[in-house]
Structures are given as structure tokens and as C-alpha cells.
């Protein structure tokens, strides 16, 4: 075949790849923008990136993973031939949903410009690009959508989707300890008879509530044969009855009365726990079925460990309705440190999406996934180290509905 014809065919084949598009994605990633509006057929450039064309200059943009980051590379072509990259200067603004525009800086490297910032996921954004080449300025605009869905107000209300604004705040670092409810020492009384004598009457039974001053029993003095009443020294409940009517009351206790308006939590602390504990630390106590929780403070830490390498620590709880019964097993989240964080979210907002912890942000009726890096957490808050800005509206309740809708529509990012 004539060499001139071969050269013409190669030139036409290369030129056919330069077709305008408003969609930008990365072939290297296997990324796919979904729910976008394609105005032209999507074509790839020589390096597998996507193209923005102008009669003066064509740009090829490609997302490339490198050393754990994703960088944006820009190649330039004029009349289908690569340009000297040192003659090209790019000004780029990247705008994501619910975030302020981000200016992307570039540096020359080989035959392309490379972004000096990592382009984080999701790769869903609108870009405004200005290319300055040999005194000419050319502007381009395009966007792509990934991990995004739009819901009607009716669908949002029906699904029970709730949102909050991500803000800075305090996160308690907690240590979870196992414990058992016990009566307090000062709230437990062994009722004694002041004189030796026979028990002539008993007026209460085990489980009965008594008030301070109530008569519990009558005892007949063996020497004087006089009856005298035995009164309760505290208000509480009769938990033990050691003697019966007709038996001899001497130095033994008649019964036990326990006041349960306050109770203790006896915590078991192992060596790794005890190093973090301190008197005065606040603690959240909850039963194993999470029916009820309450707050208390650590007021005692044992100076010695037991044979099982366990130390006792105690919390005192108010117990006005009697929910915290002695012998009940509980867990306690003891606040061992407090840190101030730039961004925190509710734990129920976190969903796993494409193998990464993620939240879903909202703008009007549009919802979009945001992969996040998490830090400190407790039962109320999770610190977000990266991926979400303070001031962003994010889904708290029923975020799994958003996840399911995005996956159903095929709008997720595919690696």
C-alpha cells in the first residue's frame, strides 16, 4: 500500500478519538460516571483518558492511581500532535456536592501535567478548566456523577431519612468494663436486738419495704420480761430474716434492711484498664439488654489486684425507681479521655460502601456517597479525619436506604 495512504489512515484514526464530551472518568480505575447527561459519544485519548476538544487545543484528562493516591494527569494536543507540556498552564476549579470549590494545582512531569493534590473519591464533581497555551486562553467545563441518587420529598419522608449538619465538637474516649450491681455499704444495715430475749412478734417479711422508725419485731427481755420494739434504723427493703418468732435473740442479727435508693457498680478492671482509670471520671452504665442507661462517676479504685489480675473500681448510681438491682450484670463505658475534633458524625450514619466506611451527603434532593477516614469514636460520636467537611449536611437515620438505591441504580464506583 502506498506510504502516503497509510500515513493518512493513521492520522484519521488518531483524530477520530478527539470527540467532545462532558463526561470525565478514568479508564485506569474502571470508573464509570452514572446518571450523567452525555451530549456526545464518549471517546478515550491515546493514554486512556477522556477528551475535551477545541479547535485550538485538545486536552486529555486521566485519573491515575499512584502510591496510594489518585492523581489527575493532563495531556495536551494541537492538530492531533502532542504539545510541549512546558508550554501549557492549567487553572482548574473542582466543585463537589455540598463543598466549596477546590483549586487544583499542577506541575509538569514528563509529557503531562500532574495534580499536586490527590483527587479523592468519589470522582463526582464539576470542573472548570482554563488552559493557557502560547498566549492563547481556552476554557472548558464538564462534570461527572458517581455514587449519587435523587429522591423525591415523598420518598425521603416515607423512608424516614433524617439528616444533620456535620460539626466540630468533643468526642469522649471510653473504655468498656464489665460490672455487677451491689448495695452500698452505708445503705446496708444488720438489725440487732439491744438485749437478749425471745422474739415474741415479727411484723415484716423478706421483700417488704419499710421506713425508718417502722417496728420490725418485738423482743421479750429474759431478765425483766418486758417487751420492747425493734425499729428499722433506715428506710429500705427487708432482704434477709435470720430468726423466727420464738427464737432467742442475742448477739446475732435479726434481719437485714437494705436501702437501694443508691447502689454501687462493682467494675472489673484488668491491668490495661486500670492504667487509664482515675477518680472522678464519668461513666455511662447500661444493662446488657440496653433497656436503660444512666450516668455515674468513678469514686473508688482498689489499690491492689486480685489473684486473677483484676482490680475493683466503683461507681455510685442513683436508683430511685429500683431498676438497678443488686446482682444485675452491666457494662459501663468509662470516659478515660476527651478530645476536640474538627468533624464528628453520628455512628448510625456510617455505612460500608465499596469496602470503605462512608457517609451520604445531601444537597436539596440529591444524595451522594462520601468515603471517609474515621478516628476516635464512642457510642454517640465518630470522628471524621478526612472525606467530610464541617457544615456538610449528612444522612443520620436510615442511610442504608440511600446506599441501596445507589447500588440498585448502578451508580456506584467500580474498582
Secondary structure, 3 states (H helix, E strand, C coil): CCHHHHHHHHHHHHHCCCCCCCCCCCCCCCCCCCCCCCCCCCCECCCCCEEECCCCCEEEEEEEEECCEEEEEEEEEECCEECCHHHEEEEEEEECCCCCCEEECEEEECCEEEECCCCCCCCCEEEEEEEEECCEEEEEEEEECCCEEECCHHHHHHCCCEEEECEEEEEEEEEEEEEEEEECCCCEEEEECCCCEEEEEECCCCCCEECCCCEEEEEEECCCCCEEEEECCCCEEEEEECCCCCCEECCCEEEEEECCCEEEEEEEEEHHHHCCCCCCCEEEEEECCCCCEEEEEEEEECCCCCCCCEEEEEEEEECCCCCCCCCCEEEEEEEEEEEEEEEEECHHHCEEECCEEEEEEEECCEEEEEECEEEEECCCCEEEEECCCCCCEEEEECHHHHHHHHHHHCCCCCC
